[in-house]
Amino acid sequence: MYFVYILYSSKTDKFYIGSTDNPEARLKHHNSASTPSTKAGAPLWEIKYLEKLSDRSSALKRELEIKKKKSKKYIEWLINSAG
């Protein structure tokens, strides 16, 4: 099982989109400031959205689909619709 996740940091008011097979471990990694692209938002990243997918390939495809939208409104819609 793989997941597409959307993180949010109130420190930077930014979202981050990624994929993983272990969302909790990935969140800890982002909050440890080990990832250059999310370092500024650490340690305040929180998971706002999780989408379950059957395999890594599907998760990566979905991650890119969300990223290509380049839309904060779309990301907020995804988060709110998952409610």
Long-range contacts (C-beta under 8 A, 24 or more apart in sequence): 1-52, 1-53, 1-54, 2-52, 2-53, 2-54, 2-55, 2-56, 2-58, 2-59, 3-50, 3-51, 3-52, 3-53, 3-59, 4-49, 4-50, 4-51, 4-53, 4-59, 4-62, 4-63, 4-66, 5-47, 5-49, 5-50, 5-51, 6-47, 6-48, 6-49, 6-66, 6-75, 6-78, 6-79, 7-38, 7-41, 7-45, 7-46, 7-47, 7-48, 8-45, 8-46, 8-48, 9-38, 9-40, 9-41, 9-42, 9-44, 9-45, 9-46, 10-44, 11-40, 11-41, 11-42, 11-44, 12-40, 12-41, 14-40, 14-41, 15-48, 15-72, 15-75, 16-41, 16-45, 17-63, 17-66, 17-67, 17-75, 18-63, 19-53, 19-56, 19-59, 19-60, 19-62, 19-63, 20-59, 21-56, 23-47, 23-50, 48-79, 49-75, 49-78, 49-79, 49-82, 50-82, 51-82
